[in-house]
Amino acid sequence: MVTPDFQQILIAARQLPKSAQAKLVAALLQEHGSAHTPPLEPLTGLSEAELQALATSVLAPVHAKRLTQLLRLNREQKLTRALQAELDTLLEESDRLALVKAKATYTLSLLKA
C-alpha cells in the first residue's frame, strides 16, 4: 500500500467540487478543534465596558515597533540568541493578547445573544 504525501493530498483536494472542499475543511477543523484545542472559555466577573476595552486592546506601541524590527531582522537572518529570545518573548505576549481579545469578543457575543 502506498501512502500519499501531503502534496498529493492537496492536489486531490483541489480537484474536488467546491461544496465537497467546504465539507472537507469543516470536517478537518471540527476534528482538529475537538481533539487538540480546548473550547474558548468566556471571561467572567467583568463588566461589558471592561470586556469591550479588552476586545479592542492592542500591543503597546513600543512593543509593536520592536516586534516589527525583530521580525525584519529574523527575515534577514540577523538575530543573535539574545534577540531571538526577545522576539520569542514579544511573540508570546502578542499571542496572549490575541487570546484575551478573542475571549473578550466571545464573551461579549454571548452577552448580546
N, CA, C and O atoms as CSV, one atom per row, in Angstrom:
chain,resi,resn,atom,element,x,y,z
A,1,MET,N,N,0.836,-1.174,0.000
A,1,MET,CA,C,0.000,0.000,0.000
A,1,MET,C,C,0.886,1.244,0.000
A,1,MET,O,O,1.827,1.341,0.787
A,2,VAL,N,N,0.584,2.187,-0.877
A,2,VAL,CA,C,1.350,3.420,-0.998
A,2,VAL,C,C,0.636,4.518,-0.215
A,2,VAL,O,O,-0.565,4.730,-0.380
A,3,THR,N,N,1.380,5.205,0.629
A,3,THR,CA,C,0.815,6.310,1.396
A,3,THR,C,C,1.083,7.605,0.643
A,3,THR,O,O,2.235,7.926,0.353
A,4,PRO,N,N,0.009,8.364,0.318
A,4,PRO,CA,C,0.235,9.617,-0.422
A,4,PRO,C,C,0.902,10.658,0.469
A,4,PRO,O,O,0.692,10.686,1.682
A,5,ASP,N,N,1.711,11.516,-0.158
A,5,ASP,CA,C,2.325,12.586,0.619
A,5,ASP,C,C,1.383,13.792,0.656
A,5,ASP,O,O,0.336,13.790,0.009
A,6,PHE,N,N,1.759,14.807,1.408
A,6,PHE,CA,C,0.917,15.976,1.622
A,6,PHE,C,C,0.554,16.665,0.308
A,6,PHE,O,O,-0.593,17.068,0.116
A,7,GLN,N,N,1.523,16.801,-0.594
A,7,GLN,CA,C,1.264,17.469,-1.872
A,7,GLN,C,C,0.228,16.707,-2.696
A,7,GLN,O,O,-0.622,17.324,-3.338
A,8,GLN,N,N,0.288,15.386,-2.687
A,8,GLN,CA,C,-0.684,14.581,-3.419
A,8,GLN,C,C,-2.088,14.765,-2.837
A,8,GLN,O,O,-3.076,14.808,-3.570
A,9,ILE,N,N,-2.157,14.871,-1.520
A,9,ILE,CA,C,-3.454,15.083,-0.868
A,9,ILE,C,C,-4.009,16.445,-1.245
A,9,ILE,O,O,-5.200,16.569,-1.531
A,10,LEU,N,N,-3.157,17.475,-1.251
A,10,LEU,CA,C,-3.608,18.811,-1.643
A,10,LEU,C,C,-4.099,18.838,-3.082
A,10,LEU,O,O,-5.124,19.453,-3.377
A,11,ILE,N,N,-3.390,18.188,-3.964
A,11,ILE,CA,C,-3.787,18.138,-5.374
A,11,ILE,C,C,-5.149,17.460,-5.504
A,11,ILE,O,O,-6.021,17.943,-6.227
A,12,ALA,N,N,-5.327,16.353,-4.808
A,12,ALA,CA,C,-6.608,15.639,-4.862
A,12,ALA,C,C,-7.731,16.496,-4.278
A,12,ALA,O,O,-8.836,16.525,-4.821
A,13,ALA,N,N,-7.455,17.192,-3.176
A,13,ALA,CA,C,-8.477,18.031,-2.543
A,13,ALA,C,C,-8.887,19.179,-3.454
A,13,ALA,O,O,-10.061,19.547,-3.496
A,14,ARG,N,N,-7.943,19.742,-4.176
A,14,ARG,CA,C,-8.246,20.853,-5.090
A,14,ARG,C,C,-9.087,20.415,-6.279
A,14,ARG,O,O,-9.732,21.245,-6.920
A,15,GLN,N,N,-9.088,19.141,-6.575
A,15,GLN,CA,C,-9.871,18.624,-7.696
A,15,GLN,C,C,-11.319,18.351,-7.304
A,15,GLN,O,O,-12.156,18.101,-8.171
A,16,LEU,N,N,-11.619,18.397,-6.019
A,16,LEU,CA,C,-12.988,18.193,-5.553
A,16,LEU,C,C,-13.858,19.387,-5.921
A,16,LEU,O,O,-13.349,20.497,-6.078
A,17,PRO,N,N,-15.170,19.172,-6.060
A,17,PRO,CA,C,-16.076,20.312,-6.250
A,17,PRO,C,C,-16.008,21.225,-5.028
A,17,PRO,O,O,-15.672,20.778,-3.931
A,18,LYS,N,N,-16.328,22.501,-5.218
A,18,LYS,CA,C,-16.234,23.481,-4.130
A,18,LYS,C,C,-17.040,23.058,-2.911
A,18,LYS,O,O,-16.583,23.241,-1.782
A,19,SER,N,N,-18.232,22.496,-3.112
A,19,SER,CA,C,-19.046,22.089,-1.964
A,19,SER,C,C,-18.368,20.965,-1.183
A,19,SER,O,O,-18.431,20.938,0.046
A,20,ALA,N,N,-17.729,20.051,-1.878
A,20,ALA,CA,C,-17.021,18.962,-1.211
A,20,ALA,C,C,-15.770,19.496,-0.505
A,20,ALA,O,O,-15.415,19.006,0.567
A,21,GLN,N,N,-15.098,20.496,-1.092
A,21,GLN,CA,C,-13.948,21.115,-0.437
A,21,GLN,C,C,-14.386,21.764,0.877
A,21,GLN,O,O,-13.708,21.638,1.897
A,22,ALA,N,N,-15.524,22.459,0.842
A,22,ALA,CA,C,-16.028,23.120,2.050
A,22,ALA,C,C,-16.340,22.097,3.137
A,22,ALA,O,O,-16.018,22.318,4.305
A,23,LYS,N,N,-16.963,20.981,2.764
A,23,LYS,CA,C,-17.269,19.928,3.737
A,23,LYS,C,C,-15.993,19.328,4.322
A,23,LYS,O,O,-15.921,19.044,5.518
A,24,LEU,N,N,-14.996,19.139,3.475
A,24,LEU,CA,C,-13.721,18.588,3.928
A,24,LEU,C,C,-13.058,19.526,4.930
A,24,LEU,O,O,-12.576,19.085,5.974
A,25,VAL,N,N,-13.033,20.810,4.616
A,25,VAL,CA,C,-12.435,21.789,5.523
A,25,VAL,C,C,-13.187,21.801,6.848
A,25,VAL,O,O,-12.569,21.802,7.913
A,26,ALA,N,N,-14.521,21.811,6.789
A,26,ALA,CA,C,-15.316,21.822,8.022
A,26,ALA,C,C,-15.037,20.579,8.858
A,26,ALA,O,O,-14.906,20.672,10.078
A,27,ALA,N,N,-14.947,19.436,8.225
A,27,ALA,CA,C,-14.678,18.193,8.951
A,27,ALA,C,C,-13.288,18.214,9.577
A,27,ALA,O,O,-13.115,17.782,10.716
A,28,LEU,N,N,-12.306,18.711,8.847
A,28,LEU,CA,C,-10.946,18.772,9.387
A,28,LEU,C,C,-10.853,19.753,10.546
A,28,LEU,O,O,-10.197,19.472,11.549
A,29,LEU,N,N,-11.501,20.891,10.415
A,29,LEU,CA,C,-11.483,21.874,11.501
A,29,LEU,C,C,-12.219,21.357,12.726
A,29,LEU,O,O,-11.770,21.563,13.854
A,30,GLN,N,N,-13.332,20.696,12.516
A,30,GLN,CA,C,-14.098,20.152,13.636
A,30,GLN,C,C,-13.290,19.086,14.361
A,30,GLN,O,O,-13.238,19.074,15.591
A,31,GLU,N,N,-12.666,18.200,13.613
A,31,GLU,CA,C,-11.861,17.144,14.224
A,31,GLU,C,C,-10.680,17.745,14.958
A,31,GLU,O,O,-10.372,17.338,16.078
A,32,HIS,N,N,-10.018,18.711,14.341
A,32,HIS,CA,C,-8.847,19.338,14.968
A,32,HIS,C,C,-9.255,20.062,16.239
A,32,HIS,O,O,-8.584,19.937,17.264
A,33,GLY,N,N,-10.335,20.810,16.186
A,33,GLY,CA,C,-10.765,21.570,17.348
A,33,GLY,C,C,-11.137,20.690,18.523
A,33,GLY,O,O,-10.816,21.019,19.665
A,34,SER,N,N,-11.801,19.590,18.270
A,34,SER,CA,C,-12.235,18.740,19.375
A,34,SER,C,C,-11.096,17.929,19.973
A,34,SER,O,O,-11.115,17.621,21.165
A,35,ALA,N,N,-10.115,17.583,19.169
A,35,ALA,CA,C,-9.049,16.716,19.662
A,35,ALA,C,C,-7.883,17.482,20.285
A,35,ALA,O,O,-7.253,16.994,21.224
A,36,HIS,N,N,-7.594,18.679,19.770
A,36,HIS,CA,C,-6.368,19.349,20.186
A,36,HIS,C,C,-6.588,20.693,20.867
A,36,HIS,O,O,-5.755,21.120,21.666
A,37,THR,N,N,-7.663,21.347,20.574
A,37,THR,CA,C,-7.863,22.693,21.068
A,37,THR,C,C,-9.032,22.728,22.041
A,37,THR,O,O,-10.145,22.341,21.684
A,38,PRO,N,N,-8.793,23.185,23.263
A,38,PRO,CA,C,-9.913,23.279,24.197
A,38,PRO,C,C,-10.887,24.364,23.729
A,38,PRO,O,O,-10.482,25.300,23.041
A,39,PRO,N,N,-12.157,24.247,24.094
A,39,PRO,CA,C,-13.111,25.266,23.681
A,39,PRO,C,C,-12.761,26.608,24.313
A,39,PRO,O,O,-12.158,26.664,25.384
A,40,LEU,N,N,-13.145,27.678,23.641
A,40,LEU,CA,C,-12.879,29.012,24.147
A,40,LEU,C,C,-13.740,29.265,25.369
A,40,LEU,O,O,-14.960,29.105,25.317
A,41,GLU,N,N,-13.124,29.654,26.451
A,41,GLU,CA,C,-13.834,29.917,27.703
A,41,GLU,C,C,-14.184,31.394,27.790
A,41,GLU,O,O,-13.335,32.244,27.524
A,42,PRO,N,N,-15.428,31.717,28.160
A,42,PRO,CA,C,-15.776,33.128,28.327
A,42,PRO,C,C,-15.086,33.702,29.560
A,42,PRO,O,O,-14.762,32.972,30.497
A,43,LEU,N,N,-14.867,35.002,29.551
A,43,LEU,CA,C,-14.302,35.694,30.704
A,43,LEU,C,C,-15.442,36.019,31.657
A,43,LEU,O,O,-16.509,36.456,31.226
A,44,THR,N,N,-15.226,35.812,32.929
A,44,THR,CA,C,-16.272,36.074,33.916
A,44,THR,C,C,-15.828,37.163,34.876
A,44,THR,O,O,-14.636,37.417,35.049
A,45,GLY,N,N,-16.810,37.798,35.495
A,45,GLY,CA,C,-16.521,38.799,36.512
A,45,GLY,C,C,-16.130,40.155,35.969
A,45,GLY,O,O,-15.627,40.994,36.716
A,46,LEU,N,N,-16.350,40.393,34.676
A,46,LEU,CA,C,-16.004,41.667,34.071
A,46,LEU,C,C,-17.255,42.354,33.544
A,46,LEU,O,O,-18.198,41.698,33.101
A,47,SER,N,N,-17.251,43.672,33.597
A,47,SER,CA,C,-18.377,44.429,33.050
A,47,SER,C,C,-18.293,44.444,31.528
A,47,SER,O,O,-17.270,44.084,30.947
A,48,GLU,N,N,-19.372,44.860,30.899
A,48,GLU,CA,C,-19.377,44.942,29.439
A,48,GLU,C,C,-18.339,45.962,28.959
A,48,GLU,O,O,-17.694,45.748,27.932
A,49,ALA,N,N,-18.174,47.059,29.689
A,49,ALA,CA,C,-17.171,48.070,29.327
A,49,ALA,C,C,-15.753,47.501,29.429
A,49,ALA,O,O,-14.905,47.775,28.580
A,50,GLU,N,N,-15.507,46.719,30.461
A,50,GLU,CA,C,-14.188,46.106,30.621
A,50,GLU,C,C,-13.924,45.096,29.501
A,50,GLU,O,O,-12.817,45.025,28.968
A,51,LEU,N,N,-14.945,44.322,29.153
A,51,LEU,CA,C,-14.803,43.360,28.060
A,51,LEU,C,C,-14.541,44.075,26.742
A,51,LEU,O,O,-13.721,43.630,25.939
A,52,GLN,N,N,-15.240,45.184,26.521
A,52,GLN,CA,C,-15.044,45.963,25.295
A,52,GLN,C,C,-13.623,46.514,25.236
A,52,GLN,O,O,-12.992,46.506,24.180
A,53,ALA,N,N,-13.125,46.991,26.368
A,53,ALA,CA,C,-11.753,47.503,26.412
A,53,ALA,C,C,-10.753,46.397,26.078
A,53,ALA,O,O,-9.797,46.626,25.337
A,54,LEU,N,N,-10.969,45.214,26.615
A,54,LEU,CA,C,-10.072,44.091,26.317
A,54,LEU,C,C,-10.177,43.675,24.850
A,54,LEU,O,O,-9.171,43.368,24.211
A,55,ALA,N,N,-11.400,43.668,24.326
A,55,ALA,CA,C,-11.616,43.229,22.944
A,55,ALA,C,C,-10.945,44.155,21.934
A,55,ALA,O,O,-10.612,43.730,20.828
A,56,THR,N,N,-10.749,45.404,22.307
A,56,THR,CA,C,-10.146,46.371,21.375
A,56,THR,C,C,-8.708,46.734,21.746
A,56,THR,O,O,-8.123,47.639,21.150
A,57,SER,N,N,-8.144,46.039,22.718
A,57,SER,CA,C,-6.786,46.358,23.153
A,57,SER,C,C,-5.764,45.984,22.081
A,57,SER,O,O,-5.997,45.118,21.238
A,58,VAL,N,N,-4.636,46.663,22.148
A,58,VAL,CA,C,-3.550,46.414,21.194
A,58,VAL,C,C,-2.238,46.305,21.959
A,58,VAL,O,O,-2.132,46.718,23.114
A,59,LEU,N,N,-1.272,45.754,21.302
A,59,LEU,CA,C,0.077,45.664,21.862
A,59,LEU,C,C,0.604,47.085,22.056
A,59,LEU,O,O,0.381,47.953,21.212
A,60,ALA,N,N,1.294,47.319,23.155
A,60,ALA,CA,C,1.860,48.647,23.425
A,60,ALA,C,C,2.685,49.100,22.219
A,60,ALA,O,O,3.430,48.303,21.650
A,61,PRO,N,N,2.560,50.365,21.826
A,61,PRO,CA,C,3.262,50.831,20.622
A,61,PRO,C,C,4.759,50.552,20.627
A,61,PRO,O,O,5.316,50.176,19.595
A,62,VAL,N,N,5.416,50.729,21.761
A,62,VAL,CA,C,6.850,50.467,21.819
A,62,VAL,C,C,7.134,48.986,21.578
A,62,VAL,O,O,8.133,48.646,20.944
A,63,HIS,N,N,6.270,48.103,22.076
A,63,HIS,CA,C,6.460,46.662,21.852
A,63,HIS,C,C,6.131,46.299,20.409
A,63,HIS,O,O,6.814,45.471,19.806
A,64,ALA,N,N,5.091,46.912,19.852
A,64,ALA,CA,C,4.730,46.631,18.460
A,64,ALA,C,C,5.860,47.046,17.516
A,64,ALA,O,O,6.182,46.331,16.567
A,65,LYS,N,N,6.460,48.213,17.787
A,65,LYS,CA,C,7.566,48.690,16.953
A,65,LYS,C,C,8.770,47.756,17.071
A,65,LYS,O,O,9.409,47.424,16.073
A,66,ARG,N,N,9.072,47.340,18.293
A,66,ARG,CA,C,10.211,46.449,18.500
A,66,ARG,C,C,9.962,45.090,17.846
A,66,ARG,O,O,10.872,44.499,17.264
A,67,LEU,N,N,8.725,44.597,17.946
A,67,LEU,CA,C,8.369,43.328,17.314
A,67,LEU,C,C,8.579,43.411,15.809
A,67,LEU,O,O,9.117,42.484,15.204
A,68,THR,N,N,8.162,44.504,15.209
A,68,THR,CA,C,8.353,44.694,13.772
A,68,THR,C,C,9.835,44.688,13.413
A,68,THR,O,O,10.235,44.071,12.426
A,69,GLN,N,N,10.651,45.377,14.214
A,69,GLN,CA,C,12.098,45.407,13.968
A,69,GLN,C,C,12.708,44.010,14.054
A,69,GLN,O,O,13.503,43.608,13.205
A,70,LEU,N,N,12.319,43.282,15.097
A,70,LEU,CA,C,12.885,41.945,15.291
A,70,LEU,C,C,12.423,40.975,14.210
A,70,LEU,O,O,13.194,40.118,13.778
A,71,LEU,N,N,11.181,41.102,13.773
A,71,LEU,CA,C,10.691,40.235,12.694
A,71,LEU,C,C,11.451,40.513,11.400
A,71,LEU,O,O,11.758,39.590,10.645
A,72,ARG,N,N,11.756,41.790,11.144
A,72,ARG,CA,C,12.539,42.139,9.959
A,72,ARG,C,C,13.932,41.515,10.048
A,72,ARG,O,O,14.414,40.916,9.086
A,73,LEU,N,N,14.568,41.658,11.200
A,73,LEU,CA,C,15.891,41.050,11.385
A,73,LEU,C,C,15.832,39.533,11.257
A,73,LEU,O,O,16.754,38.913,10.728
A,74,ASN,N,N,14.762,38.950,11.736
A,74,ASN,CA,C,14.601,37.496,11.631
A,74,ASN,C,C,14.497,37.072,10.167
A,74,ASN,O,O,15.100,36.079,9.760
A,75,ARG,N,N,13.736,37.823,9.385
A,75,ARG,CA,C,13.622,37.510,7.954
A,75,ARG,C,C,14.993,37.593,7.272
A,75,ARG,O,O,15.305,36.816,6.369
A,76,GLU,N,N,15.792,38.546,7.725
A,76,GLU,CA,C,17.126,38.733,7.151
A,76,GLU,C,C,18.158,37.798,7.792
A,76,GLU,O,O,19.339,37.840,7.446
A,77,GLN,N,N,17.711,36.965,8.717
A,77,GLN,CA,C,18.562,36.010,9.429
A,77,GLN,C,C,19.724,36.711,10.131
A,77,GLN,O,O,20.874,36.280,10.045
A,78,LYS,N,N,19.393,37.811,10.832
A,78,LYS,CA,C,20.406,38.596,11.534
A,78,LYS,C,C,20.149,38.647,13.040
A,78,LYS,O,O,20.544,39.608,13.700
A,79,LEU,N,N,19.499,37.636,13.584
A,79,LEU,CA,C,19.193,37.637,15.012
A,79,LEU,C,C,20.251,36.877,15.806
A,79,LEU,O,O,20.631,35.759,15.459
A,80,THR,N,N,20.710,37.506,16.868
A,80,THR,CA,C,21.567,36.812,17.828
A,80,THR,C,C,20.651,35.975,18.727
A,80,THR,O,O,19.427,36.066,18.632
A,81,ARG,N,N,21.244,35.174,19.582
A,81,ARG,CA,C,20.426,34.386,20.518
A,81,ARG,C,C,19.625,35.288,21.445
A,81,ARG,O,O,18.470,34.995,21.753
A,82,ALA,N,N,20.228,36.376,21.886
A,82,ALA,CA,C,19.532,37.305,22.782
A,82,ALA,C,C,18.357,37.961,22.064
A,82,ALA,O,O,17.277,38.106,22.637
A,83,LEU,N,N,18.568,38.358,20.809
A,83,LEU,CA,C,17.480,38.967,20.048
A,83,LEU,C,C,16.386,37.945,19.742
A,83,LEU,O,O,15.203,38.284,19.732
A,84,GLN,N,N,16.782,36.691,19.492
A,84,GLN,CA,C,15.789,35.635,19.249
A,84,GLN,C,C,14.944,35.425,20.498
A,84,GLN,O,O,13.731,35.236,20.400
A,85,ALA,N,N,15.569,35.456,21.667
A,85,ALA,CA,C,14.831,35.307,22.923
A,85,ALA,C,C,13.875,36.484,23.122
A,85,ALA,O,O,12.745,36.297,23.574
A,86,GLU,N,N,14.321,37.685,22.787
A,86,GLU,CA,C,13.452,38.861,22.890
A,86,GLU,C,C,12.276,38.740,21.932
A,86,GLU,O,O,11.143,39.057,22.295
A,87,LEU,N,N,12.537,38.283,20.708
A,87,LEU,CA,C,11.470,38.081,19.730
A,87,LEU,C,C,10.469,37.052,20.245
A,87,LEU,O,O,9.259,37.259,20.150
A,88,ASP,N,N,10.965,35.954,20.783
A,88,ASP,CA,C,10.079,34.915,21.316
A,88,ASP,C,C,9.188,35.473,22.424
A,88,ASP,O,O,7.998,35.164,22.484
A,89,THR,N,N,9.760,36.286,23.291
A,89,THR,CA,C,9.000,36.887,24.389
A,89,THR,C,C,7.904,37.809,23.855
A,89,THR,O,O,6.765,37.766,24.321
A,90,LEU,N,N,8.254,38.635,22.879
A,90,LEU,CA,C,7.256,39.538,22.303
A,90,LEU,C,C,6.169,38.778,21.544
A,90,LEU,O,O,5.004,39.173,21.575
A,91,LEU,N,N,6.534,37.706,20.872
A,91,LEU,CA,C,5.531,36.890,20.180
A,91,LEU,C,C,4.596,36.219,21.176
A,91,LEU,O,O,3.394,36.121,20.929
A,92,GLU,N,N,5.136,35.756,22.298
A,92,GLU,CA,C,4.297,35.161,23.337
A,92,GLU,C,C,3.331,36.201,23.892
A,92,GLU,O,O,2.155,35.910,24.110
A,93,GLU,N,N,3.827,37.412,24.120
A,93,GLU,CA,C,2.974,38.494,24.617
A,93,GLU,C,C,1.868,38.802,23.610
A,93,GLU,O,O,0.712,38.995,23.987
A,94,SER,N,N,2.224,38.846,22.347
A,94,SER,CA,C,1.244,39.103,21.295
A,94,SER,C,C,0.198,37.992,21.237
A,94,SER,O,O,-0.990,38.260,21.059
A,95,ASP,N,N,0.641,36.753,21.387
A,95,ASP,CA,C,-0.289,35.612,21.380
A,95,ASP,C,C,-1.235,35.664,22.579
A,95,ASP,O,O,-2.429,35.400,22.440
A,96,ARG,N,N,-0.705,36.003,23.755
A,96,ARG,CA,C,-1.553,36.112,24.944
A,96,ARG,C,C,-2.595,37.211,24.764
A,96,ARG,O,O,-3.759,37.042,25.126
A,97,LEU,N,N,-2.164,38.334,24.202
A,97,LEU,CA,C,-3.093,39.432,23.955
A,97,LEU,C,C,-4.182,39.005,22.972
A,97,LEU,O,O,-5.357,39.312,23.172
A,98,ALA,N,N,-3.797,38.308,21.926
A,98,ALA,CA,C,-4.774,37.843,20.939
A,98,ALA,C,C,-5.789,36.898,21.583
A,98,ALA,O,O,-6.976,36.956,21.260
A,99,LEU,N,N,-5.340,36.039,22.481
A,99,LEU,CA,C,-6.248,35.119,23.157
A,99,LEU,C,C,-7.208,35.873,24.077
A,99,LEU,O,O,-8.402,35.571,24.107
A,100,VAL,N,N,-6.703,36.837,24.817
A,100,VAL,CA,C,-7.568,37.635,25.691
A,100,VAL,C,C,-8.596,38.395,24.856
A,100,VAL,O,O,-9.771,38.459,25.218
A,101,LYS,N,N,-8.150,38.970,23.738
A,101,LYS,CA,C,-9.077,39.687,22.859
A,101,LYS,C,C,-10.163,38.752,22.331
A,101,LYS,O,O,-11.337,39.118,22.282
A,102,ALA,N,N,-9.763,37.544,21.935
A,102,ALA,CA,C,-10.733,36.578,21.424
A,102,ALA,C,C,-11.734,36.181,22.504
A,102,ALA,O,O,-12.933,36.089,22.242
A,103,LYS,N,N,-11.240,35.949,23.713
A,103,LYS,CA,C,-12.133,35.586,24.814
A,103,LYS,C,C,-13.087,36.729,25.147
A,103,LYS,O,O,-14.270,36.494,25.396
A,104,ALA,N,N,-12.587,37.957,25.153
A,104,ALA,CA,C,-13.438,39.110,25.439
A,104,ALA,C,C,-14.498,39.278,24.357
A,104,ALA,O,O,-15.663,39.534,24.663
A,105,THR,N,N,-14.109,39.136,23.113
A,105,THR,CA,C,-15.061,39.246,21.999
A,105,THR,C,C,-16.101,38.129,22.077
A,105,THR,O,O,-17.289,38.363,21.857
A,106,TYR,N,N,-15.651,36.929,22.389
A,106,TYR,CA,C,-16.562,35.788,22.518
A,106,TYR,C,C,-17.540,36.023,23.675
A,106,TYR,O,O,-18.734,35.760,23.532
A,107,THR,N,N,-17.053,36.511,24.806
A,107,THR,CA,C,-17.911,36.776,25.962
A,107,THR,C,C,-18.936,37.854,25.623
A,107,THR,O,O,-20.105,37.729,25.988
A,108,LEU,N,N,-18.513,38.906,24.932
A,108,LEU,CA,C,-19.438,39.955,24.508
A,108,LEU,C,C,-20.529,39.389,23.591
A,108,LEU,O,O,-21.696,39.769,23.695
A,109,SER,N,N,-20.140,38.485,22.702
A,109,SER,CA,C,-21.142,37.900,21.799
A,109,SER,C,C,-22.147,37.050,22.587
A,109,SER,O,O,-23.323,36.993,22.228
A,110,LEU,N,N,-21.697,36.403,23.639
A,110,LEU,CA,C,-22.616,35.625,24.483
A,110,LEU,C,C,-23.577,36.537,25.229
A,110,LEU,O,O,-24.753,36.209,25.389
A,111,LEU,N,N,-23.080,37.681,25.686
A,111,LEU,CA,C,-23.926,38.630,26.403
A,111,LEU,C,C,-25.005,39.218,25.496
A,111,LEU,O,O,-26.113,39.505,25.950
A,112,LYS,N,N,-24.686,39.394,24.235
A,112,LYS,CA,C,-25.625,40.002,23.289
A,112,LYS,C,C,-26.578,38.989,22.671
A,112,LYS,O,O,-27.544,39.358,22.003
A,113,ALA,N,N,-26.302,37.723,22.895
A,113,ALA,CA,C,-27.156,36.669,22.302
A,113,ALA,C,C,-28.436,36.465,23.090
A,113,ALA,O,O,-29.257,35.622,22.728
